[in-house]
Amino acid sequence: MTYLLVMFAVFTGVASLVGGVAIMIRGADENSVEERLDFLTGVVSASKKGAGHSESSLLSHSLDFDRVNFLEEFVSKFLNLRRLLEQADIGFSPPQFFLICGGLCAAGSWIAFFSALPLLFVPLAGIALGAAPLGWAWYKRRSRFAAFQKQLPEALELIARALRAGHSLGAGFKLVADEMSPPIATEIGRVYEEQNLGISLDDALDDLVCRIPNLDLRFFATAVILQRQTGGDLAEILDKIGYLVRERFKIWGAIQALTGEGRLSGIVLLSLPPVLFLAIYRLNPQYIGILFTDPLGKQLIAVAVFLQILGALVIKKIINIKV
């Protein structure tokens, strides 16, 4: 059974590698290039543009690897990988990302197979190394969202000052894109460019909210849309939203200080069993090897992994207080 798992892991990694290389060699489709040129030159009619945000997606996606393959279509049922890579600001397309994951999966399986580790670790090593790019993308996405949230109050105040000085809202967006640093400069600058290319401001802001799922940003987009329809002092509204965001940061900082001991305890408790397991395996492999040969030992490993995951979820639930 273990040999079958090893062969399956190696086959999956090699097949992903070969498939990714084939997709990269195939290159971009000429129809995508022609569609892009027709749209930018105004040849495409409204009936050919399609419904929804086809214009925005046409401008935002790159010419290379713009076709959706069967693997991306299958993964999209569980995870919108293209949106994840866009939110994380990763320059890889989904086919390139699949190629990297498949290569790392094969490399992890081969390294574990030719090392002194038990054969049970071969598929686990391949899966863990193959999923590492996904974890990296998820981490970059969270870091980018956190940086955007910290920059949002300053950006709102900058737009409000521009409005009080007599500039238009578009000029305020341009000022944020020029004066501030990424990621907020990139995202607001994209809204400004989309508006200049003919996309309505409502659709551009809606795309921004989809790319950056932030509650305060949704307040800002709603305020701008309502102000354009009903009128009002938008600068005052932006100042109030910025003040609200800053006060929320203060409360969040106080909560982080109060839950610091719980987070540190959770890290120690969750890291102690695997570290102790690796230490014992390094010092006396025969002593710990019975867990992989005895049926009761395998059951104990499964129970230990389940309890570790359950403990991690419970600790995260306790210390994760939403503001």
Helices and strands as residue ranges (DSSP letters): H 2-26, H 30-40, H 46-49, H 54-60, H 70-75, H 81-87, H 94-113, H 121-164, H 169-179, H 184-196, H 201-211, H 215-230, H 234-258, H 260-283, H 285-293, H 295-319
